């Protein structure tokens, strides 16, 4: 399976810019997450998941999971807010 962050890391000498988890938002329509530790809530308006030392809340409209693995997830929909707790 293709892993966006693994591909980026291949071209870098110093991987310290990557933390315990990584998020990438594409035009407010797709959010790619690496390093999640499990979903805590899912609805069309809110998706929440655990990360090391906290939780991330994704708020929006028509949210859905378009990919889910042990540590990677991809959220699709109209993403309005990303909040780290």
C-alpha positions in Angstrom: 0.0 0.0 0.0 1.2 3.5 -0.9 2.2 5.6 2.2 2.5 9.3 1.5 4.8 10.1 4.5 7.1 7.1 3.8 7.6 8.4 0.3 8.5 11.8 1.5 10.9 10.4 4.2 12.8 8.5 1.5 14.0 11.9 0.0 15.0 13.4 3.4 18.3 13.0 5.3 16.8 14.2 8.6 13.5 12.6 9.6 13.2 14.6 12.7 10.6 16.9 11.1 8.1 14.1 11.5 6.5 13.7 14.9 4.4 11.0 16.6 1.6 11.6 14.1 1.4 13.5 10.8 -1.6 15.2 9.1 -1.9 16.5 5.6 -5.0 18.4 4.4 -5.7 18.7 0.7 -8.0 21.6 -0.2 -10.2 21.1 2.8 -11.6 18.0 1.1 -9.3 15.2 2.2 -7.3 14.7 5.4 -4.6 12.1 5.4 -3.4 11.0 8.8 -0.4 8.8 9.8 0.1 7.6 13.4 -3.5 7.5 14.8 -4.1 5.1 17.6 -7.8 4.4 17.1 -11.1 6.1 16.4 -13.1 7.5 19.3 -16.1 9.0 17.5 -17.5 9.0 13.9 -20.4 10.9 12.4 -21.0 13.0 9.3 -20.1 16.1 11.3 -17.3 14.9 13.5 -14.5 12.3 13.4 -12.3 12.0 16.4 -9.3 9.7 16.9 -6.5 9.2 19.4 -2.9 10.1 18.9 0.1 9.8 21.3 -0.6 12.3 24.2 -4.0 13.4 23.0 -6.9 13.4 20.6 -7.7 15.0 17.2 -11.2 16.2 16.4 -12.1 16.8 12.7 -15.3 18.9 12.2 -17.1 19.3 8.9 -19.9 18.2 6.7 -20.5 14.9 5.0 -17.4 13.4 6.6 -16.5 9.8 5.9 -13.5 7.4 6.2 -12.3 6.5 2.8 -9.3 4.5 4.2 -8.5 3.0 7.5 -5.6 0.8 8.6 -3.8 0.2 11.9 -2.1 3.6 11.8 -3.3 5.4 8.7 -6.6 7.0 7.9 -8.0 9.2 5.2 -11.1 11.4 5.8 -13.1 12.8 3.0 -15.7 15.5 3.0 -15.9 19.2 3.7 -13.4 19.7 6.4 -14.0 22.9 8.4 -11.8 22.5 11.5 -9.0 20.4 12.9 -8.5 20.5 16.6 -5.8 18.9 18.7 -6.8 18.2 22.3 
